[in-house]
Every structure is written in C-alpha cells, then in structure tokens.
Amino acid sequence: MQISETTKQFLKYRINAEYIEEVKQQPNSNYYTKGCEKMSAEEAKRTSGSVVNGWLVTDTIANWYCPIKRKSINAIPIIRHCWNINKNGIIYDTANWPSVNKDLKTFQYVMDPDSEVCYRIGEKFNKFIPQVMFITNTDLMLQIKDGTRHTITREEHNQFYNECKGTYAKIK
C-alpha cells in the first residue's frame, strides 16, 4: 500500500515515527476494544516476540462526538495502537478491526517509539499523552481526558521535537 497524504502529513509532526508498509492481519477472537496494549503484551509473551507502539492513520474524515463536552469534531482521527512483531521480523496485528471499529475500514500503521512521550500543553505545561489525535487541514489536535480538544501550537511542537530529537535512530 502506498503511503497516503494524511500519513505523510502526520509523519512531519513525529520525528522518530515511520510508516509501516505491510502489517499482516491475524485477528484474535479474544481481542477486545481498547485492549491493544494488554493484548499485544500477551501475544508477545506467548510467541517470544515484541510489541510495536504507534498509530493508526486513516484518510476518512470522521465525526467524533464527545459526550462529556457534548461537542463533535469533523476531522481525520489518528488512533494510538499497539501490535506485534515476531522473532522472524514479521509485523502483525491481532485486532479484529471490523468488530472493533466499523469506521476504520482502511488505515495505515505508523510505528512511533515516542508514542508515550508527553506533549506539554498550555502555560502550566500540563503533561499529556494522547490516545487520539486529529488532523484538520494543517493542524494537529489532541483530545484531552475531559473531552477538550487542543490544537498543538508551534511552541508545543518544538518542545516535543526537542525532547524526542536524538533519543532514537530512525528505524529503517
């Protein structure tokens, strides 16, 4: 699959992230929604493999509703996700996507060793690790715990970039 424009745009925001061209789908019927970290860890232990952290990027604009703030956003979602790599270097995902989220019919995988690095948000530098991000035209937004959505400023991007710069070599 060729890299999408949305994935290219997202990679500009993430210094050590890398598009993964091929991820085999190996659905596990025991997989449950929002359980990718635990499921990937269990799979890695069972197979002596490893967990891969990153993001799912789709090109589909979705209407994401926040019941806390009672507001919707029409944007392209970027969803934090974990999957696996086996001893032979084969990358695969055990999530059963049609049953997990019907909106994610097509998506691309982005491996990101910095997926757990905090963004420092606002004047008080509240640390926040996003579970969902959104791309709208040229902006990257975070969804914060209380449902608030925050457009990441240039200063916040620079702070994130400086914290991640040089911490990992680009994965080839």
C-alpha positions in Angstrom: 0.0 0.0 0.0 1.3 3.4 -0.9 1.7 6.0 1.8 -1.2 8.4 2.0 -1.1 12.2 2.1 -2.5 12.1 5.6 0.2 9.7 6.8 2.9 11.9 5.2 1.4 15.0 7.0 1.3 13.1 10.3 4.9 12.0 10.0 6.0 15.6 9.8 4.8 16.1 13.3 6.5 12.9 14.7 10.4 13.0 14.5 11.1 9.3 15.0 7.9 7.8 13.6 7.9 5.6 10.5 5.3 4.4 8.1 5.0 0.6 8.1 4.1 -0.6 4.6 3.0 -4.2 5.5 1.2 -5.3 8.6 -0.4 -8.8 8.4 -3.9 -9.1 9.9 -4.1 -12.1 12.2 -7.4 -11.4 14.1 -7.7 -13.0 17.5 -11.3 -13.7 18.5 -10.4 -12.9 22.2 -9.3 -9.4 21.3 -11.3 -6.6 23.0 -11.8 -2.9 22.3 -9.2 -0.6 23.9 -7.1 -3.6 24.9 -4.3 -3.4 22.4 -1.6 -2.8 25.0 -2.6 -5.8 27.1 -3.4 -8.0 24.1 -0.1 -7.1 22.3 1.9 -7.8 25.5 0.2 -11.2 26.0 0.8 -12.0 22.3 4.5 -11.1 22.6 4.9 -13.2 25.7 3.1 -16.2 24.1 5.2 -16.0 20.9 8.5 -14.6 22.3 8.0 -11.6 20.0 7.8 -7.9 20.7 5.3 -5.2 21.0 5.2 -2.3 18.5 3.8 1.1 19.6 2.4 3.6 17.2 -0.7 5.0 15.5 -3.4 4.0 13.1 -3.9 6.7 10.4 -7.0 6.8 8.2 -7.9 9.2 5.4 -11.5 9.2 6.4 -12.9 12.3 8.0 -15.0 11.1 10.9 -17.5 12.8 13.2 -16.1 12.2 16.7 -18.6 13.0 19.4 -17.5 13.8 23.0 -20.3 13.0 25.4 -18.5 15.0 28.2 -18.4 18.3 26.3 -21.4 17.4 24.1 -19.5 18.5 21.0 -18.4 16.9 17.8 -15.4 17.3 15.6 -15.2 16.5 11.9 -11.5 15.6 11.4 -9.2 12.7 10.4 -8.6 10.6 13.6 -5.1 9.3 14.4 -5.5 6.5 17.0 -2.9 5.2 19.3 -2.4 1.5 18.9 -0.1 -1.5 19.7 0.6 -4.5 17.6 3.3 -7.2 17.3 6.5 -8.3 15.6 7.6 -11.9 15.7 11.0 -13.4 16.1 11.3 -13.5 12.3 10.6 -9.8 11.9 7.1 -10.3 10.6 4.8 -7.4 11.8 1.2 -8.4 12.5 -1.9 -7.2 14.3 -4.3 -9.4 16.3 -7.1 -6.7 16.5 -10.3 -7.8 14.8 -10.9 -4.4 13.2 -14.4 -4.9 11.6 -15.7 -5.7 15.1 -13.7 -3.1 16.9 -14.5 0.0 14.8 -16.6 -0.1 11.6 -15.2 3.4 10.6 -11.7 2.1 10.3 -12.1 0.1 7.1 -8.8 1.4 5.7 -5.9 2.7 7.7 -2.1 2.8 7.7 0.3 1.8 10.5 2.9 4.3 11.8 5.5 2.9 14.3 6.4 5.5 16.8 8.9 4.9 19.7 7.8 8.3 21.1 4.1 7.4 21.3 4.3 7.7 25.1 6.3 10.9 25.2 4.2 13.7 26.7 3.1 16.9 25.0 3.5 19.8 27.3 0.2 21.7 26.9 -0.6 25.3 27.9 1.1 27.8 30.1 1.3 25.4 33.1 2.9 22.7 30.9 0.3 20.1 31.8 1.8 16.8 30.5 -0.5 14.8 28.3 0.0 11.5 26.4 -2.7 11.4 23.6 -4.8 8.4 22.9 -6.4 10.1 19.9 -5.1 12.9 17.7 -6.9 14.7 14.9 -5.6 16.2 11.7 -7.6 19.1 10.3 -6.3 20.9 7.2 -2.8 21.8 8.5 -3.3 21.4 12.3 -2.7 18.5 14.6 -5.1 18.4 17.6 -5.1 16.3 20.8 -8.2 15.1 22.6 -7.6 15.6 26.3 -9.1 13.4 29.0 -12.1 15.7 29.8 -13.0 15.7 26.1 -11.4 19.1 25.3 -9.6 19.2 22.0 -6.5 21.3 21.8 -4.6 22.4 18.7 -0.9 21.9 19.2 1.0 25.2 19.0 4.3 25.7 17.3 5.9 26.1 20.7 4.4 22.8 21.9 5.6 21.0 18.7 9.1 22.4 19.2 9.1 21.3 22.9 8.0 17.8 21.8 10.6 17.7 19.0 13.4 18.8 21.3 12.5 16.1 23.8 12.5 13.4 21.1 15.4 14.6 19.0 18.3 12.2 19.1 16.6 9.7 21.5 16.2 7.1 18.8 17.8 6.4 15.5 15.3 6.3 12.6 14.1 2.8 12.1 15.0 1.6 8.6 
